Amino acid sequence: MSQPNLNNWLDAAYGISDYSASGVVANASNIRFGDNPAYGISDFVAIYPQFGTVAEDGSFTGVVPQAILQMFINLASSCIQQARWFDLWHFAMALFVAHYATLYLQSSTPTGANAKTVGQAGMAKAIQVSKAVDGVSASYQTISNGWEAWGSWNLTSFGQQLISQASIVGMGGMYIC
């Protein structure tokens, strides 16, 4: 029985074609480059329809202005690389945009209860740790998840999901002996 060609497998699975010492080190660094496919508002609202709808004529109706959503999509496309995220890329893009759209709604004075509802739905949740009946008091505490260094990404459930996935996707090469 013949041995499988490891070089052919690495090239097909990961695009690794430089087997020199520097090539192996570069691939182990887990740095990825590449162009992203097109991603638009219709892609975003297909995953999170609570932010709006795109009509067949291409017009957008939603709780965040179209120009603002497009700005967040452009930012996400600069930060989230399809070459790193592979099949999770569409979801990561949506989480990124939903996070910023939620922060936008929280920091703006939207007209209509629908925008307020969408903004509140994306808020990071806390656990009730105590309550009192007579004085009608309650205390809440956010979950300590070790992501304190992620800053504002902790402020929405969308951001928390994104950093949870990024923690896995961003892992460098691993050596197992």
HUUR-V562090 format. One record per run of one state. SS is the DSSP state (H for helix, E for strand, L for the rest). FROM is the first residue (numbers start at 1). TO is the last residue. If there is no record, write none. Layout:
((SS & FROM & TO) (SS & FROM & TO))
//
This chain:
((L & 1 & 5) (H & 6 & 14) (L & 15 & 20) (H & 21 & 28) (L & 29 & 40) (H & 41 & 47) (L & 48 & 48) (H & 49 & 51) (E & 52 & 54) (L & 55 & 59) (E & 60 & 62) (L & 63 & 65) (H & 66 & 79) (L & 80 & 81) (H & 82 & 107) (L & 108 & 112) (H & 113 & 121) (L & 122 & 122) (E & 123 & 123) (L & 124 & 125) (E & 126 & 132) (L & 133 & 136) (E & 137 & 142) (L & 143 & 147) (H & 148 & 155) (E & 156 & 156) (H & 157 & 169) (L & 170 & 177))
//
